[in-house]
Amino acid sequence: MRGRPGVHRVTMTTEPCSMMLTLARVPAVQRAGERSAALLGSGGRELSQQRRELARCVLLQPAEALAAAGAVLDAATRSECVGVMVVARTRLCQAALALGHVSEAVRHARPLAPLANGESCDDLYRGEVWLAAHQALAQADPQAAAQLLVKVMNWLHETCRHHVPEPFHDSFLQRNPVNRALLALAARAREAGAGAAAAPD
């Protein structure tokens, strides 16, 4: 596991976001971001700040991440930035689960589950959004979690088939930590279903 002790539960599937945070610390990238935000005006600066804060969440302790992502969600809701709201809810889901706050995690997971394939999730990988939602729903609403997993598996295999060159299929499915986790969940669900079907009445 990467990261400081006590943080791994929030960061286990956030490698792309951690990379973005690392890049944000490079002076040239920081200056470019500041110039872009200045060109976009106050709204652009606010959006840039929200994205930095959400990227920072993966390095925070769960309670700190919960507070930071909550503040971003409030601001993004007021400005109707749907993509940022999706990322904020994902971080809230992850942090709440790490703290054992299942009901709070589920509250944020429910709006994430129906996310459409083409709907914006800002700069966060869609698979990570759904993985966080599934992990929360599995603890309170197994039926909703199972329905979401079917949807996610369809999306994952369709994406692989139509958007990933064939030589990279295995890498996409097995080396991407989010996709690997989703496939493992699907495999466990199939095993559980087979076991239930084989059980005597």
Wavefront OBJ file of the C-alpha trace (Angstrom):
o trace
v 0.000 0.000 0.000
v 1.160 3.546 -0.692
v 0.763 6.610 1.468
v 1.053 7.388 5.119
v -0.234 4.899 7.735
v -3.952 5.353 8.279
v -4.554 6.811 4.818
v -4.513 3.661 2.706
v -8.243 3.055 2.956
v -8.920 6.280 1.097
v -6.058 6.042 -1.388
v -6.152 2.402 -2.483
v -7.751 3.149 -5.863
v -6.737 6.757 -6.426
v -3.455 6.494 -8.350
v -4.557 8.772 -11.229
v -5.650 11.471 -8.799
v -2.424 11.146 -6.804
v -0.483 11.661 -10.033
v -2.516 14.783 -10.723
v -1.683 16.075 -7.240
v 2.033 15.400 -7.813
v 1.926 17.330 -11.067
v 0.149 20.163 -9.295
v 3.233 20.573 -7.112
v 5.557 21.150 -10.078
v 6.194 24.932 -10.279
v 5.773 25.150 -14.064
v 2.465 23.282 -13.852
v 1.345 25.492 -10.969
v 2.121 28.650 -12.958
v 0.289 27.295 -16.006
v -2.714 26.488 -13.852
v -2.677 29.952 -12.323
v -2.518 31.560 -15.781
v -5.417 29.426 -16.993
v -7.485 30.262 -13.935
v -6.742 33.978 -14.393
v -7.929 33.808 -17.993
v -11.130 32.107 -16.910
v -11.875 34.672 -14.209
v -13.217 34.090 -10.708
v -15.295 31.077 -11.770
v -12.224 29.427 -13.261
v -10.182 30.125 -10.127
v -12.893 28.614 -7.947
v -13.084 25.502 -10.136
v -9.293 25.140 -10.096
v -9.265 25.441 -6.307
v -12.028 22.844 -5.950
v -10.128 20.383 -8.116
v -6.931 20.897 -6.119
v -8.812 20.372 -2.877
v -10.359 17.135 -4.127
v -6.958 15.919 -5.349
v -5.550 16.688 -1.907
v -8.226 14.507 -0.267
v -6.400 11.318 -1.244
v -3.490 12.298 1.017
v -5.575 13.398 3.989
v -6.747 11.398 6.955
v -10.343 10.204 6.379
v -11.907 12.746 8.756
v -10.013 15.596 7.090
v -10.937 14.295 3.641
v -14.581 14.128 4.687
v -14.560 17.767 5.733
v -12.650 18.984 2.677
v -14.776 17.092 0.158
v -17.933 18.199 1.952
v -16.969 21.846 1.576
v -16.258 21.329 -2.129
v -19.584 19.544 -2.618
v -21.452 22.475 -1.054
v -19.674 24.973 -3.326
v -20.073 22.839 -6.441
v -23.770 22.346 -5.719
v -24.283 26.104 -5.499
v -22.481 26.649 -8.816
v -24.078 23.541 -10.403
v -20.712 22.021 -11.391
v -21.992 18.480 -11.912
v -18.626 16.881 -12.673
v -17.042 18.317 -9.526
v -20.058 17.176 -7.511
v -19.483 13.618 -8.729
v -15.826 13.680 -7.670
v -16.687 15.237 -4.306
v -19.325 12.594 -3.604
v -16.840 9.870 -4.539
v -14.279 11.223 -2.079
v -16.996 11.582 0.573
v -18.044 7.990 -0.053
v -14.480 6.714 0.331
v -13.755 8.768 3.443
v -17.055 7.889 5.142
v -16.441 4.171 4.536
v -12.924 4.463 5.946
v -14.442 5.976 9.095
v -17.168 3.337 9.299
v -19.942 5.861 8.584
v -21.942 3.535 6.361
v -25.170 5.545 6.234
v -23.281 8.663 5.163
v -21.358 6.716 2.522
v -24.611 5.279 1.158
v -26.179 8.751 1.054
v -23.415 9.877 -1.307
v -23.334 6.581 -3.217
v -26.956 6.654 -4.333
v -26.561 9.663 -6.687
v -23.394 8.079 -8.117
v -24.932 4.724 -9.006
v -27.191 6.016 -11.830
v -24.366 8.052 -13.399
v -24.763 7.645 -17.155
v -21.883 6.347 -19.270
v -21.394 9.706 -20.978
v -22.123 11.916 -17.992
v -19.278 14.064 -16.712
v -17.217 12.916 -13.745
v -14.664 15.691 -14.228
v -11.095 14.316 -14.099
v -11.878 11.159 -12.103
v -11.962 7.729 -13.733
v -15.584 6.619 -14.017
v -14.720 3.138 -12.763
v -13.473 4.598 -9.484
v -16.726 6.495 -9.022
v -18.739 3.309 -9.399
v -16.345 1.244 -7.295
v -16.792 3.632 -4.369
v -20.564 3.593 -4.838
v -20.661 -0.208 -4.957
v -18.521 -0.578 -1.829
v -20.955 1.620 0.080
v -24.169 0.124 -1.285
v -22.943 -3.429 -0.666
v -23.077 -2.756 3.061
v -26.641 -1.447 3.155
v -28.480 -2.321 -0.061
v -27.133 -5.528 -1.649
v -29.744 -5.480 -4.415
v -28.768 -1.972 -5.535
v -25.102 -2.962 -5.313
v -25.712 -6.030 -7.486
v -27.606 -3.992 -10.088
v -24.810 -1.435 -10.187
v -22.183 -4.142 -10.617
v -23.995 -5.559 -13.657
v -24.086 -2.086 -15.194
v -20.408 -1.487 -14.437
v -19.313 -4.828 -15.902
v -21.211 -4.082 -19.111
v -19.573 -0.659 -19.311
v -16.114 -2.030 -18.539
v -16.193 -4.735 -21.209
v -17.790 -2.435 -23.779
v -15.098 0.168 -23.116
v -12.377 -2.446 -23.451
v -13.834 -3.879 -26.639
v -14.481 -0.592 -28.441
v -11.910 1.842 -27.090
v -8.834 -0.177 -26.106
v -6.555 -1.760 -28.753
v -6.608 -5.543 -28.465
v -2.933 -5.912 -27.418
v -3.721 -3.778 -24.349
v -6.919 -5.522 -23.225
v -5.215 -7.520 -20.494
v -3.357 -4.475 -19.216
v -6.556 -2.413 -19.149
v -8.507 -5.053 -17.268
v -5.885 -6.545 -14.952
v -3.221 -3.912 -14.342
v -5.535 -0.980 -13.770
v -6.174 -1.263 -9.998
v -9.765 -0.015 -10.236
v -10.703 -2.377 -13.058
v -8.994 -5.262 -11.289
v -11.003 -4.542 -8.125
v -14.259 -4.359 -10.102
v -13.538 -7.678 -11.825
v -12.760 -9.279 -8.464
v -16.108 -8.068 -7.107
v -17.893 -9.551 -10.118
v -16.075 -12.866 -9.674
v -17.072 -13.043 -6.000
v -20.675 -12.224 -6.914
v -20.721 -15.085 -9.454
v -19.263 -17.495 -6.895
v -21.833 -16.441 -4.312
v -24.629 -16.890 -6.849
v -23.384 -20.334 -7.833
v -23.122 -21.332 -4.202
v -26.660 -20.194 -3.471
v -28.006 -22.078 -6.517
v -26.243 -25.269 -5.425
v -27.463 -25.086 -1.822
v -30.195 -27.619 -0.912
v -33.712 -26.281 -0.285
l 1 2 3 4 5 6 7 8 9 10 11 12 13 14 15 16 17 18 19 20 21 22 23 24 25 26 27 28 29 30 31 32 33 34 35 36 37 38 39 40 41 42 43 44 45 46 47 48 49 50 51 52 53 54 55 56 57 58 59 60 61 62 63 64 65 66 67 68 69 70 71 72 73 74 75 76 77 78 79 80 81 82 83 84 85 86 87 88 89 90 91 92 93 94 95 96 97 98 99 100 101 102 103 104 105 106 107 108 109 110 111 112 113 114 115 116 117 118 119 120 121 122 123 124 125 126 127 128 129 130 131 132 133 134 135 136 137 138 139 140 141 142 143 144 145 146 147 148 149 150 151 152 153 154 155 156 157 158 159 160 161 162 163 164 165 166 167 168 169 170 171 172 173 174 175 176 177 178 179 180 181 182 183 184 185 186 187 188 189 190 191 192 193 194 195 196 197 198 199 200 201
